Amino acid sequence: VKGTKTVLISAYLEHRTDKKEVRVIALVLRSEKVAYRCLFRCQEKQLLSNSVADIHTDHFGFAYGTADIMCPIPSGCETPSSIAVTSAVANSTDDPSQEFLEVKNQQEKTHSFPYNFTVCISTMYNFTNVLQLVQSLEMLQLLGVNRVVVYKTNCSPETQRILDYYTQKGLLEVIPWSLSRYLKVSRYWQPSLGPGELHYFGQIPALNDCLYRYMYQSKYVALHDIDELILPQKLLPLLEKKYGANKCYRFENHVFPINFMLPPPASQTLPPQADWKNVPGLNILAHLYKESIFTETHSNFKIIVNPRAVFSTTVHGALNAQHGWSALVFAFCRIPTQKNLTKDKLIYDGRLLSYSAHFIPAVNKVLRETGFLPRTH
């Protein structure tokens, strides 16, 4: 937005508020107070309304935060096709270079969505972990996911081959995510850990954009990382029956540290995985021991939501949900979190192996078709 530090991300028609509005997802400098003017394109007309930014509380102390600029739709504007946001003090409504955002979510839906279960993954930065990416995408499909959305800043050429493969198959949508053109993104979740103006590569605006992008495309939306797996789809109807359909479901992270590679107990045998040794990345089947949960510290959560019941989201939950929270269940995570951890403190959990009869051939098929394994005749 000219004359301000505000960066606009996307615009969505809001069907759930009392008055007709367009929600513009934006990044704002929290110390800057700006009054905005919203310029609507409606059929052949251009109409104006005034707005201010509502900054999300979960900014982790960074200078910039995610915000919603709520633009009331003026009378005489039935279906705004696009919108521009300007500073109220700038006389830029007649500026021919003014950039407009397409207003998405024109039609509200309550059923018959194109996708049943969508996973939003943010943000892919300097990513090289080919094997785990394929394993995760194949496991997600076994667990009932039929759409995955990746917000990508950059990745290795080998990773790009995998992304192209799944995009062509129709599973994956890749959203280019290059906020570093506009401000200094941090690689960390707190300002004290490293420089930057915005939390962890812009993860929070990406998650919020994905929530709205798939609000009327998917019955459920899960928000988590590529190194996390949430339990099967069959669980969701059970949760709905017990807690209600308009809830957000929180899943507790259980951590399988990647710095330990231990054999399973004698009663368990690992399936053969020698084919994968030359594929770049982590093999999740080599890490079947998890950390114990310490209730006296805090445990992170990831969420599955009915997106139509949520107004804003953050990394480990929904900031603003219509019908509150339910259900504390189980997720997998792969990053060691406890310092001075010894192997005798780990707990074996071989649940992934129960999928291996379907999982391993599926992974091998993708690796062959993308050139990471030789094709069999």
C-alpha positions as CSV (number, residue, x, y, z in Angstrom):
1,V,0.0,0.0,0.0
2,K,1.6,3.2,-1.2
3,G,2.7,5.6,1.6
4,T,2.6,2.8,4.2
5,K,4.6,-0.3,5.2
6,T,1.5,-2.5,4.6
7,V,1.8,-5.6,2.3
8,L,-1.4,-7.1,0.9
9,I,-1.6,-10.9,0.5
10,S,-5.1,-11.8,-0.8
11,A,-8.8,-10.9,-0.6
12,Y,-11.8,-13.0,0.2
13,L,-15.5,-12.3,0.3
14,E,-16.7,-12.8,3.9
15,H,-20.1,-14.5,4.1
16,R,-20.3,-15.1,7.8
17,T,-20.4,-11.6,9.3
18,D,-23.6,-9.5,9.8
19,K,-22.6,-6.9,7.1
20,K,-21.2,-7.7,3.7
21,E,-17.4,-7.3,3.7
22,V,-14.3,-8.2,1.9
23,R,-11.5,-9.6,4.1
24,V,-8.0,-8.5,2.9
25,I,-5.2,-10.6,4.5
26,A,-2.2,-8.3,5.0
27,L,1.1,-7.8,6.7
28,V,1.3,-4.6,8.7
29,L,4.0,-2.8,10.7
30,R,2.5,-3.0,14.1
31,S,3.8,0.4,15.2
32,E,2.3,2.2,12.2
33,K,-1.3,3.4,12.6
34,V,-3.0,3.6,9.2
35,A,-6.5,4.4,8.1
36,Y,-7.3,2.6,4.9
37,R,-9.6,3.2,1.9
38,C,-10.9,0.2,0.0
39,L,-11.6,0.7,-3.7
40,F,-14.0,-1.9,-5.2
41,R,-14.5,-2.8,-8.8
42,C,-18.2,-3.7,-9.1
43,Q,-19.5,-4.5,-12.6
44,E,-18.7,-1.2,-14.5
45,K,-18.4,1.0,-11.3
46,Q,-15.6,1.8,-8.8
47,L,-16.9,2.4,-5.3
48,L,-15.1,3.3,-2.0
49,S,-15.4,2.4,1.7
50,N,-13.1,3.1,4.7
51,S,-11.4,0.5,6.9
52,V,-8.7,-0.1,9.6
53,A,-6.5,-3.1,10.2
54,D,-7.3,-5.7,12.9
55,I,-3.8,-7.1,13.8
56,H,-3.7,-10.8,14.9
57,T,-2.4,-11.1,18.5
58,D,0.0,-13.9,17.6
59,H,2.9,-12.0,16.1
60,F,5.6,-13.4,18.5
61,G,7.0,-9.9,19.2
62,F,8.1,-9.2,15.6
63,A,7.8,-5.8,14.1
64,Y,5.3,-7.0,11.5
65,G,2.1,-8.9,12.2
66,T,-0.6,-10.6,10.2
67,A,-3.8,-8.4,9.9
68,D,-7.3,-8.5,8.4
69,I,-8.3,-5.3,6.7
70,M,-12.1,-5.6,6.7
71,C,-13.6,-3.6,3.8
72,P,-17.4,-3.0,4.1
73,I,-19.0,-3.4,0.7
74,P,-20.8,-0.2,-0.3
75,S,-24.4,-0.2,-1.3
76,G,-24.8,-0.5,-5.1
77,C,-22.0,-3.1,-5.2
78,E,-23.5,-6.6,-5.5
79,T,-20.5,-8.7,-6.5
80,P,-17.1,-7.0,-6.2
81,S,-14.7,-8.7,-8.6
82,S,-11.5,-7.1,-7.3
83,I,-10.3,-4.7,-4.7
84,A,-7.5,-2.2,-4.0
85,V,-6.5,-0.8,-0.6
86,T,-4.9,2.6,-0.3
87,S,-4.0,4.9,2.6
88,A,-6.9,7.2,3.4
89,V,-4.5,10.2,3.4
90,A,-3.1,9.3,0.0
91,N,-5.0,10.6,-3.0
92,S,-4.3,7.4,-5.0
93,T,-7.8,6.3,-6.0
94,D,-7.2,7.6,-9.6
95,D,-3.7,6.1,-9.8
96,P,-3.6,4.1,-13.1
97,S,-0.8,1.9,-11.6
98,Q,-3.0,0.9,-8.6
99,E,-2.8,-2.8,-8.1
100,F,-6.1,-4.7,-7.6
101,L,-6.5,-8.1,-5.9
102,E,-9.0,-10.6,-7.2
103,V,-11.8,-11.1,-4.6
104,K,-12.0,-14.9,-4.1
105,N,-14.7,-17.0,-2.4
106,Q,-17.6,-15.4,-4.4
107,Q,-19.9,-18.4,-3.7
108,E,-20.7,-19.6,-0.2
109,K,-21.0,-23.4,0.1
110,T,-22.1,-25.7,3.0
111,H,-21.7,-29.1,1.4
112,S,-20.5,-31.0,-1.7
113,F,-16.9,-29.7,-1.6
114,P,-14.4,-30.6,-4.3
115,Y,-12.0,-32.0,-1.6
116,N,-12.8,-33.8,1.7
117,F,-9.5,-33.4,3.5
118,T,-6.9,-30.7,2.6
119,V,-3.5,-30.3,4.3
120,C,-1.9,-26.8,4.3
121,I,1.9,-26.9,4.6
122,S,3.9,-23.7,5.3
123,T,6.5,-22.7,4.6
124,M,8.9,-24.5,2.3
125,Y,12.3,-22.8,2.5
126,N,15.7,-24.2,1.3
127,F,14.0,-27.6,1.2
128,T,16.1,-30.6,0.2
129,N,14.4,-33.5,2.0
130,V,13.2,-35.5,-1.0
131,L,12.6,-38.9,0.7
132,Q,10.6,-37.5,3.6
133,L,8.5,-35.3,1.3
134,V,7.5,-38.4,-0.8
135,Q,6.9,-40.5,2.3
136,S,4.8,-37.8,3.9
137,L,2.7,-37.2,0.7
138,E,2.1,-40.9,0.2
139,M,1.3,-41.4,3.9
140,L,-1.1,-38.5,3.9
141,Q,-3.0,-40.1,0.9
142,L,-3.2,-43.4,2.8
143,L,-4.7,-41.4,5.7
144,G,-7.4,-40.0,3.5
145,V,-6.0,-36.6,2.4
146,N,-6.9,-35.7,-1.2
147,R,-5.3,-32.2,-1.5
148,V,-2.1,-30.8,-0.2
149,V,-1.1,-27.1,-0.4
150,V,2.5,-26.0,-0.1
151,Y,3.6,-22.4,0.3
152,K,7.0,-22.5,-1.3
153,T,9.8,-19.9,-1.0
154,N,12.5,-22.1,-2.5
155,C,13.8,-25.7,-2.7
156,S,16.4,-27.9,-4.4
157,P,15.9,-29.0,-8.0
158,E,15.4,-32.5,-6.8
159,T,12.5,-31.4,-4.5
160,Q,11.0,-29.4,-7.5
161,R,10.9,-32.6,-9.5
162,I,8.7,-34.1,-6.7
163,L,6.5,-31.0,-6.5
164,D,6.0,-31.0,-10.2
165,Y,5.1,-34.8,-10.2
166,Y,2.4,-34.4,-7.5
167,T,1.1,-31.2,-9.1
168,Q,0.6,-33.0,-12.4
169,K,-1.2,-35.8,-10.5
170,G,-3.6,-33.3,-9.1
171,L,-2.7,-33.9,-5.4
172,L,-0.7,-30.8,-4.9
173,E,-1.1,-27.0,-5.2
174,V,2.1,-25.0,-4.9
175,I,1.7,-21.3,-3.9
176,P,4.8,-19.1,-4.6
177,W,5.7,-17.5,-1.3
178,S,8.3,-14.7,-1.6
179,L,7.6,-12.2,1.2
180,S,11.4,-11.5,1.4
181,R,10.9,-9.2,-1.7
182,Y,9.0,-6.8,0.6
183,L,10.5,-7.2,4.1
184,K,13.1,-9.2,6.1
185,V,11.6,-12.5,7.1
186,S,13.1,-14.3,10.1
187,R,14.2,-18.0,10.0
188,Y,13.1,-18.2,13.6
189,W,9.9,-18.1,15.7
190,Q,11.2,-15.4,18.1
191,P,13.1,-12.1,17.4
192,S,15.7,-12.9,20.1
193,L,16.8,-16.0,18.2
194,G,17.7,-14.3,14.9
195,P,17.2,-11.1,12.9
196,G,14.1,-10.3,10.9
197,E,10.8,-8.4,10.8
198,L,8.3,-11.2,10.4
199,H,7.9,-14.6,12.2
200,Y,9.3,-17.7,10.5
201,F,9.2,-17.1,6.8
202,G,5.7,-15.6,7.0
203,Q,4.1,-18.8,8.3
204,I,1.1,-17.2,9.9
205,P,-0.2,-15.3,6.9
206,A,0.4,-18.4,4.7
207,L,-1.8,-20.5,7.1
208,N,-4.5,-17.9,7.1
209,D,-4.5,-17.6,3.4
210,C,-4.7,-21.4,3.0
211,L,-7.7,-21.5,5.4
212,Y,-9.6,-18.9,3.3
213,R,-8.4,-20.3,-0.1
214,Y,-9.9,-23.7,0.8
215,M,-12.8,-22.5,2.9
216,Y,-15.4,-23.5,0.2
217,Q,-13.2,-26.1,-1.5
218,S,-12.6,-28.6,1.4
219,K,-14.7,-30.1,4.1
220,Y,-11.8,-30.3,6.5
221,V,-8.5,-28.4,6.5
222,A,-5.4,-29.5,8.5
223,L,-2.6,-27.0,9.3
224,H,0.7,-28.6,9.9
225,D,4.3,-29.1,8.7
226,I,5.7,-31.6,6.2
227,D,7.4,-33.6,9.0
228,E,4.1,-34.2,10.8
229,L,1.3,-36.7,10.2
230,I,-2.1,-36.5,11.7
231,L,-4.1,-39.8,12.4
232,P,-6.6,-41.3,9.9
233,Q,-9.6,-39.7,8.3
234,K,-11.9,-42.3,9.9
235,L,-11.3,-40.4,13.1
236,L,-13.0,-37.3,11.8
237,P,-16.6,-38.6,11.6
238,L,-16.2,-40.0,15.1
239,L,-15.0,-36.6,16.4
240,E,-17.9,-34.9,14.6
241,K,-20.4,-37.3,16.2
242,K,-18.9,-36.8,19.7
243,Y,-18.2,-33.1,19.6
244,G,-20.1,-31.5,16.7
245,A,-19.3,-30.6,13.2
246,N,-18.3,-27.0,13.6
247,K,-15.4,-27.6,16.0
248,C,-11.6,-27.2,15.7
249,Y,-9.8,-30.3,16.7
250,R,-6.4,-30.0,18.4
251,F,-3.7,-32.7,18.0
252,E,-0.9,-33.0,20.5
253,N,2.6,-33.3,18.9
254,H,4.5,-36.5,19.8
255,V,8.2,-36.1,18.8
256,F,10.3,-38.8,17.1
257,P,13.8,-37.5,17.4
258,I,15.9,-37.8,14.2
259,N,19.2,-38.1,16.0
260,F,18.4,-41.6,17.2
261,M,18.2,-44.7,14.8
262,L,17.4,-47.6,17.0
263,P,16.3,-51.1,16.0
264,P,12.7,-52.1,16.8
265,P,12.0,-54.6,19.6
266,A,12.7,-58.2,18.8
267,S,9.1,-59.0,18.1
268,Q,9.0,-56.4,15.3
269,T,10.8,-56.6,11.9
270,L,11.5,-53.7,9.7
271,P,10.5,-54.0,6.0
272,P,13.4,-53.8,3.5
273,Q,14.4,-50.2,2.8
274,A,17.8,-50.5,1.1
275,D,16.5,-49.0,-2.1
276,W,16.2,-45.6,-0.4
277,K,19.8,-45.2,0.8
278,N,20.8,-43.0,-2.1
279,V,17.7,-40.8,-2.1
280,P,18.4,-37.4,-0.5
281,G,16.5,-36.9,2.8
282,L,15.3,-38.5,5.9
283,N,13.6,-42.0,6.1
284,I,10.7,-41.8,8.6
285,L,10.7,-45.6,9.0
286,A,14.1,-45.4,10.6
287,H,12.8,-43.3,13.5
288,L,10.2,-45.2,15.4
289,Y,11.0,-44.1,19.0
290,K,9.3,-41.0,20.5
291,E,9.9,-38.7,23.3
292,S,7.7,-38.9,26.4
293,I,5.3,-36.0,26.8
294,F,6.2,-33.7,29.7
295,T,3.0,-32.2,31.1
296,E,4.9,-29.8,33.3
297,T,6.4,-28.2,30.3
298,H,4.1,-27.3,27.4
299,S,3.2,-29.5,24.5
300,N,2.6,-28.1,21.0
301,F,-0.5,-28.8,19.0
302,K,-1.6,-28.8,15.4
303,I,-5.1,-28.6,14.2
304,I,-7.8,-29.9,11.9
305,V,-10.7,-27.5,11.4
306,N,-14.0,-27.0,9.6
307,P,-12.6,-23.9,7.8
308,R,-16.0,-22.2,7.7
309,A,-16.0,-22.2,11.5
310,V,-12.7,-20.3,11.8
311,F,-12.0,-16.6,11.3
312,S,-8.2,-16.6,12.0
313,T,-5.5,-19.2,12.7
314,T,-2.0,-19.4,14.0
315,V,0.8,-22.0,14.2
316,H,-0.6,-24.1,17.0
317,G,-4.3,-23.3,17.0
318,A,-7.2,-21.0,15.9
319,L,-7.2,-17.5,17.3
320,N,-10.8,-16.9,16.5
321,A,-13.2,-19.8,16.1
322,Q,-17.0,-19.6,16.0
323,H,-17.7,-22.7,18.2
324,G,-14.6,-23.2,20.3
325,W,-12.3,-26.2,20.7
326,S,-12.7,-29.9,21.1
327,A,-10.8,-33.1,21.2
328,L,-7.2,-33.6,22.1
329,V,-5.8,-36.4,20.1
330,F,-2.6,-37.6,18.5
331,A,-0.1,-36.4,15.9
332,F,3.4,-37.4,14.7
333,C,6.3,-34.9,14.6
334,R,9.9,-35.5,13.7
335,I,12.1,-32.8,15.3
336,P,14.0,-33.4,18.6
337,T,12.8,-31.0,21.3
338,Q,14.2,-32.2,24.6
339,K,17.8,-31.4,25.4
340,N,20.1,-34.1,26.9
341,L,17.8,-36.8,25.7
342,T,19.1,-40.4,26.1
343,K,17.9,-43.4,24.2
344,D,16.7,-45.2,27.3
345,K,14.1,-42.4,27.7
346,L,12.5,-43.1,24.3
347,I,9.3,-45.0,23.8
348,Y,8.8,-47.4,20.9
349,D,5.8,-46.6,18.6
350,G,5.6,-48.8,15.5
351,R,2.3,-47.6,14.2
352,L,3.8,-46.4,10.9
353,L,4.8,-50.0,10.2
354,S,1.2,-51.1,10.1
355,Y,0.9,-49.1,6.8
356,S,4.2,-50.4,5.3
357,A,2.6,-53.0,3.0
358,H,0.8,-50.2,1.1
359,F,3.2,-47.4,1.9
360,I,6.6,-48.8,0.7
361,P,5.4,-49.8,-2.8
362,A,3.7,-46.4,-3.2
363,V,6.9,-44.5,-2.3
364,N,9.0,-46.7,-4.6
365,K,6.6,-46.1,-7.5
366,V,6.9,-42.3,-7.1
367,L,10.7,-42.5,-6.7
368,R,11.0,-44.6,-9.9
369,E,8.7,-42.4,-11.9
370,T,10.7,-39.3,-10.9
371,G,14.1,-40.9,-11.6
372,F,15.4,-41.4,-8.1
373,L,15.2,-45.2,-8.4
374,P,15.9,-47.2,-11.5
375,R,12.7,-48.4,-13.3
376,T,11.9,-52.1,-13.1
377,H,11.1,-54.0,-16.2
